[in-house]
Amino acid sequence: MLRWAYRRYRRPIYVTENGVADKEDRLRTRHLRGHLDEVYKAISLDGVPVRGYYYWTLMDNFEWSDGYKISFGLYRVDRETKRRTPTKAVPAYREIAEKNGLP
């Protein structure tokens, strides 16, 4: 998609709201790493000028089509207590951000 968008529009690209609904917290880390690996390939192999990447959302939030039933956030939010709990993807995302690259 990044390659196609750049070939078509010839503008720098910002990846926004990239994430996966993962209530059981089994897919998020793999999804994050896999997508960032593809971003890296688009930049390094094809010269696509990706200027930024933003994960879908920091915390679970309200989705207009599904309410609070789905979970996209890096942090779970308990609606009763407002307590925020990190998902399994948080350490992976932290490492990627600190190294400014994939491990």
Phi and psi in degrees as a GROMACS rama.xvg file:
@    title "Ramachandran Plot"
@    xaxis  label "Phi"
@    yaxis  label "Psi"
@TYPE xy
-62.2495  -44.2077  LEU-2
-63.1042  -45.5027  ARG-3
-60.9143  -47.5867  TRP-4
-61.9896  -40.8409  ALA-5
-68.5083  -43.041  TYR-6
-60.891  -37.7101  ARG-7
-76.2996  -44.6771  ARG-8
-105.419  -18.0558  TYR-9
51.4549  47.7417  ARG-10
-132.319  152.86  ARG-11
-58.1671  150.32  PRO-12
-116.529  138.519  ILE-13
-119.48  121.385  TYR-14
-85.6238  117.721  VAL-15
-120.226  146.368  THR-16
53.5458  48.9674  GLU-17
-95.322  123.394  ASN-18
-174.382  -176.155  GLY-19
-140.97  139.854  VAL-20
-73.1932  121.64  ALA-21
-149.782  74.7151  ASP-22
-60.7131  -33.2491  LYS-23
-86.0398  -4.69539  GLU-24
61.426  42.7729  ASP-25
-107.798  -23.7552  ARG-26
-105.432  -23.7612  LEU-27
-57.1243  -47.0821  ARG-28
-65.3876  -45.9997  THR-29
-62.7252  -41.4084  ARG-30
-61.6811  -47.6939  HIS-31
-58.7343  -52.6547  LEU-32
-63.46  -42.1308  ARG-33
-62.7725  -43.3146  GLY-34
-70.6557  -39.2208  HIS-35
-68.4126  -30.835  LEU-36
-63.8387  -40.9801  ASP-37
-67.408  -36.7204  GLU-38
-61.9336  -45.2412  VAL-39
-59.0172  -45.0594  TYR-40
-62.8508  -41.7855  LYS-41
-61.6155  -39.3107  ALA-42
-71.2218  -53.4193  ILE-43
-76.556  -35.6342  SER-44
-91.2016  -33.6452  LEU-45
-115.503  -1.75704  ASP-46
69.1423  23.8835  GLY-47
-70.991  124.828  VAL-48
-80.44  78.5833  PRO-49
-82.421  118.998  VAL-50
-97.0068  -16.1855  ARG-51
-167.055  155.998  GLY-52
-136.435  129.687  TYR-53
-127.223  122.176  TYR-54
-65.0306  156.562  TYR-55
-49.3724  -56.3989  TRP-56
-161.269  147.714  THR-57
-67.6899  -43.5485  LEU-58
-126.926  152.099  MET-59
-53.2273  142.429  ASP-60
-142.979  -178.023  ASN-61
-83.086  127.597  PHE-62
-107.801  129.967  GLU-63
-56.3117  -37.9371  TRP-64
-82.4731  -24.1337  SER-65
-129.46  4.8901  ASP-66
62.3161  -131.812  GLY-67
-100.019  12.2056  TYR-68
-71.1138  -27.1626  LYS-69
-107.772  155.318  ILE-70
-124.05  116.276  SER-71
-110.574  -23.5729  PHE-72
-67.9974  156.256  GLY-73
-71.5965  -22.5729  LEU-74
-122.486  135.257  TYR-75
-77.9599  147.797  ARG-76
-123.729  121.272  VAL-77
-79.6448  115.701  ASP-78
-64.8204  -27.0011  ARG-79
-77.438  -51.1921  GLU-80
-97.3128  -14.6058  THR-81
70.4802  10.1957  LYS-82
-67.8924  137.54  ARG-83
-108.122  129.413  ARG-84
-122.436  127.089  THR-85
-67.0321  142.673  PRO-86
-83.7277  175.066  THR-87
-65.3473  -20.0563  LYS-88
-78.6004  -17.0068  ALA-89
-58.6258  -49.6304  VAL-90
-61.1054  -37.5161  PRO-91
-65.1148  -45.3163  ALA-92
-65.5873  -38.7165  TYR-93
-60.2708  -47.0037  ARG-94
-62.0459  -43.0854  GLU-95
-62.2627  -44.3695  ILE-96
-66.3539  -42.7329  ALA-97
-65.5076  -38.0896  GLU-98
-87.4634  -9.98298  LYS-99
54.2148  39.8365  ASN-100
178.605  173.025  GLY-101
-79.9221  144.511  LEU-102
